[in-house]
Structure formats: structure tokens, C-alpha cells
Amino acid sequence: MLRHIVVAIGVSLLAAYFCFVAFALPHIVEPIKCRRVRFSVEAPVDSKVIEEKDLAREIYSLETNPVGHSVAAFDCYRVERELINRNALMGVSNLYFSPDGTLHVNVKQRKPLALLMSGDEQFYITSKREAIPVGEKRSQTLPMIVLYGKVSVKDALGPLFDIVKYIEADSVLSGMITALHVDSKGNLEATGSQHGMRLFFGKERSLFPQQCDALKIFIAHTLPTIGEARIFRLYLHIPNQVIVAPFEPILMEEKENG
């Protein structure tokens, strides 16, 4: 009798197992795996300095390549936060998986304030007073002020940063100045006007706003009479004065005619 009971229980368990295999297993869904990664960088017009390959490098330094792995193992929220914390040029990041297993990495890039060329190194200077190393050296012209000459990162994030911000906020100066050069003696000179006119500001950085006031008065009242094409350099290092140095060919011509 006991033997029949054991056999009956065994048959029942076997029947239950086959029912489970027949009805339950087909409904167990395998975890979704990442199939590909798509990178997208949205940047201001003519100011794209973060390329998709740079973004990929940042992502894979934070997480292993997710392709072939479960999407549940990839922490999108953490990577979003880390991207912004590590690179001040990344303003907004958005990571998500689409139903087909594609990881979308979308980033909005901020416009750099300036480009620092210090020896063999280059850095983007951000509005947060940070220096971001340039992955690949830039040779093309970008719509930002270039700092070069005897300028360290410390200098660029110090008084020169305030000067760049001052230029950016002024419609007259931002249209004239595209580069700031510091010579071996610490003198600051600006270049970039249409005819190659140079602006010599000297060593005292705190006088820059006052010097610019004198410059704008000169531009409004005197420059139209002289003509920008005739001027080689304007000296602004003496408070409330603008000293004009014309091009040498013009000086020679005036001597001959004199």
C-alpha cells in the first residue's frame, strides 16, 4: 500500500514538472541586453569642442562597454551625474535605453569662455573658472578669445579670467578683441581688430575697465577721423590717455611729403 502511495506521489510531481515546463517557462522573459550605443553632442553654433569620440571615452572610463550586457546592470543616473562633475563643458546629460536595447547618450555642451595656449598644452577656460585640458590640439579658429604667450593656468583663472569676462559682456570690445597676449615682461596686449590694430594695456590688470572706457571714447570720437587702417598700435597703459602709433609706411610717406 505504501509503495502505491509513493509511486502516486512521484507521478504527481512528474506531471507537475511537465506542466511547469509547458506553461511557465515560455513566459519567463530573458533580460534585455544592450545592443549598441549612440552618442550625440548638442553644441552652440561654431563652438563644438566635445566630439562624439570624446564623449565615448568619458563614458567608458566610468562604466565598462555595456554592449552585450544586461541593461539593468548599467546605472544611467550615476553616469549622468559623473559626466557633468568631471567636465564643466557638459551642461546637461541624458542617458536612456530604448526598447531595442540601444543606449542613447545625449549631451548639451556649454560654450567655452576662452582657449588657453600655455607652452605645449591647451586648455578650455569655462565660465565656472575651470581649466579643461584639450584632448586634441585645435588649429581651426573658434569663436572664443585665445590666451597665449607667458600665461599659466593660474594666470588664466586669475585676473585674466576677469578681463575675458569683461570683454565678453561688452558689445564693442567683444567685436574687436579675439586674442590676449602676455609678453615676457608681463605686458598685456590685445589683437584681433579688422586691420590688425593692437591694443597695449601694460602690466596693471586692475586698470583694464578704465583703459577700456578711454578706448571707447577714442573709437567713438577720434578713430573715424584717423581711420583704423592707419593705426598700428594704441597704447592705453597711461590712465585716461590713448597714444596712437601709426604704421611705419604711413610715417615714411608723411616724412617724404613733409
C-alpha positions in Angstrom: 0.0 0.0 0.0 2.8 2.4 0.9 4.5 1.6 -2.3 1.5 2.6 -4.3 1.3 5.9 -2.4 5.0 6.7 -3.2 4.5 5.9 -6.8 1.4 8.1 -7.0 3.2 11.0 -5.4 6.1 10.6 -7.8 3.8 10.5 -10.8 2.1 13.6 -9.5 5.4 15.5 -9.1 6.5 14.5 -12.6 3.2 15.7 -14.0 3.5 19.0 -12.2 7.1 19.4 -13.5 5.9 18.9 -17.1 3.0 21.3 -16.6 5.5 23.9 -15.3 7.8 23.4 -18.3 4.9 23.6 -20.8 3.1 26.6 -19.4 5.6 28.7 -17.2 8.9 28.6 -19.0 7.7 30.2 -22.2 6.5 33.2 -20.1 9.9 33.8 -18.5 11.5 36.8 -20.3 15.2 36.9 -20.8 16.9 40.1 -19.6 17.2 42.8 -22.3 20.8 43.2 -23.4 22.4 46.4 -24.7 22.9 46.0 -28.5 24.6 49.3 -29.4 25.5 52.8 -28.0 24.7 56.0 -29.8 26.4 59.3 -28.9 25.1 62.8 -29.6 26.6 66.2 -28.7 24.5 69.3 -29.0 26.7 72.4 -29.0 26.4 76.2 -29.7 26.9 77.2 -33.4 30.6 77.1 -34.4 31.6 76.2 -30.9 31.6 72.4 -30.8 34.7 71.3 -28.9 33.4 68.0 -27.5 33.3 65.3 -30.2 31.3 62.1 -30.0 34.5 60.1 -29.7 35.4 62.3 -26.6 32.1 61.5 -25.1 32.6 57.8 -25.7 35.9 57.9 -24.0 34.4 59.6 -21.0 31.6 57.0 -20.8 33.8 54.0 -21.0 36.1 55.4 -18.3 33.1 55.5 -16.0 31.5 52.2 -17.0 32.6 49.2 -19.0 31.2 49.0 -22.5 27.6 47.9 -22.0 27.1 46.2 -25.3 26.2 42.5 -24.8 25.4 43.0 -21.1 22.1 43.4 -19.3 20.7 47.0 -19.5 19.7 46.6 -15.8 23.4 46.5 -14.9 24.1 50.0 -16.4 23.5 52.8 -13.9 22.4 55.7 -16.3 21.6 58.1 -13.4 25.1 57.7 -11.9 26.9 58.2 -15.2 24.8 61.3 -16.0 26.0 62.9 -12.7 29.6 61.8 -13.1 29.8 63.2 -16.7 28.8 66.7 -15.5 31.0 66.6 -12.4 34.1 65.6 -14.5 33.7 68.0 -17.4 32.4 71.5 -16.8 31.8 71.9 -20.5 28.9 69.4 -20.3 25.9 71.3 -19.3 23.2 68.6 -19.5 23.5 64.9 -20.0 20.7 62.4 -20.7 21.2 58.6 -20.8 18.5 56.1 -21.5 17.8 52.7 -23.2 15.3 52.4 -26.0 13.2 49.2 -26.3 15.5 47.7 -28.9 18.5 47.8 -26.4 20.2 50.9 -27.7 21.9 53.1 -25.1 21.4 56.8 -26.1 24.0 59.2 -24.6 22.9 62.8 -25.3 24.9 65.8 -24.0 24.5 69.5 -24.3 27.8 71.3 -24.4 28.4 74.7 -22.9 30.3 77.3 -24.9 33.9 77.7 -23.7 34.9 81.2 -22.5 38.4 81.1 -23.8 41.2 78.9 -25.2 44.5 78.9 -23.3 47.7 78.0 -25.2 50.3 77.5 -22.5 53.5 76.1 -23.8 52.7 72.7 -25.4 49.4 72.4 -23.5 46.0 73.8 -24.4 43.0 74.3 -22.0 39.4 75.5 -22.4 38.6 78.1 -19.8 35.0 77.8 -18.7 32.6 80.3 -17.2 32.9 78.4 -13.9 36.6 79.5 -13.7 37.9 76.0 -14.6 40.6 74.8 -17.0 39.7 71.7 -19.0 42.6 70.1 -20.9 42.0 69.9 -24.7 42.0 66.3 -25.9 43.4 67.1 -29.3 45.1 70.4 -30.1 42.9 72.8 -32.1 44.2 74.6 -35.2 40.9 75.9 -36.5 39.5 79.3 -35.5 36.8 79.1 -32.8 34.6 82.0 -31.7 36.4 82.5 -28.4 39.2 84.6 -27.0 42.7 82.9 -27.2 45.1 83.5 -24.4 48.8 82.9 -25.3 52.3 84.0 -24.6 53.6 83.9 -21.0 50.3 82.7 -19.5 49.9 79.9 -17.0 46.7 78.2 -15.9 46.8 80.1 -12.7 47.1 83.4 -14.6 44.2 82.4 -16.9 42.0 81.6 -13.9 43.0 84.8 -12.1 43.0 88.4 -13.3 42.9 87.4 -17.0 39.7 85.5 -16.4 38.0 88.7 -15.1 39.3 90.6 -18.2 37.9 87.9 -20.6 34.5 88.1 -18.8 34.6 91.9 -19.1 35.3 91.7 -22.8 32.6 89.1 -23.4 30.0 91.2 -21.7 30.9 94.4 -23.8 29.5 94.6 -27.3 32.2 96.9 -28.5 35.2 95.0 -27.0 33.8 91.6 -28.0 33.6 92.7 -31.6 37.2 94.0 -31.6 39.3 91.5 -29.5 39.9 87.9 -30.4 43.2 87.3 -28.6 45.1 88.4 -25.5 48.9 88.1 -25.4 51.2 88.4 -22.4 54.9 89.1 -23.1 57.9 88.0 -21.1 57.7 91.3 -19.0 54.0 90.7 -18.1 52.6 93.3 -20.5 49.1 92.6 -21.8 48.3 93.3 -25.5 45.1 92.5 -27.3 44.7 91.8 -31.0 42.0 90.9 -33.5 40.6 94.1 -35.0 39.9 94.1 -38.7 43.0 95.9 -39.8 45.5 94.3 -37.3 45.4 97.1 -34.8 47.0 96.2 -31.5 45.9 97.4 -28.1 48.7 97.7 -25.5 47.3 97.6 -21.9 50.6 97.2 -19.9 51.1 95.3 -16.7 48.4 96.7 -14.4 45.3 94.4 -14.8 43.1 96.4 -12.4 43.2 99.4 -14.8 41.5 97.4 -17.6 38.0 98.8 -17.2 39.3 102.3 -17.0 41.5 101.8 -20.0 38.6 100.4 -22.0 36.5 103.5 -21.2 39.2 105.7 -22.7 39.4 103.3 -25.7 35.7 103.5 -26.4 35.8 107.3 -26.2 38.6 107.3 -28.7 36.8 104.9 -31.0 33.6 107.0 -31.0 35.2 110.4 -31.5 38.7 110.2 -32.9 39.0 106.9 -34.8 36.6 107.9 -37.6 38.8 110.9 -38.4 42.1 108.9 -38.4 40.9 105.7 -39.8 41.6 102.3 -38.3 43.7 101.2 -41.3 46.3 103.8 -40.5 46.9 102.7 -36.9 49.3 100.0 -35.9 49.0 100.1 -32.1 47.1 102.0 -29.4 48.9 102.5 -26.1 46.4 102.5 -23.2 48.8 101.9 -20.2 48.7 105.6 -19.1 45.4 106.3 -17.3 42.8 108.3 -19.3 45.2 108.6 -22.3 45.3 106.9 -25.7 48.6 107.1 -27.6 48.5 106.3 -31.3 51.3 104.6 -33.1 50.7 104.6 -36.9 52.0 102.1 -39.4 55.6 102.7 -40.4 54.9 103.0 -44.1 52.5 105.9 -43.3 55.2 107.6 -41.2 57.7 107.3 -44.1 55.1 108.7 -46.5 54.4 111.7 -44.3 58.1 112.4 -43.9 58.6 112.3 -47.7 55.6 114.6 -48.2 56.7 116.9 -45.3 
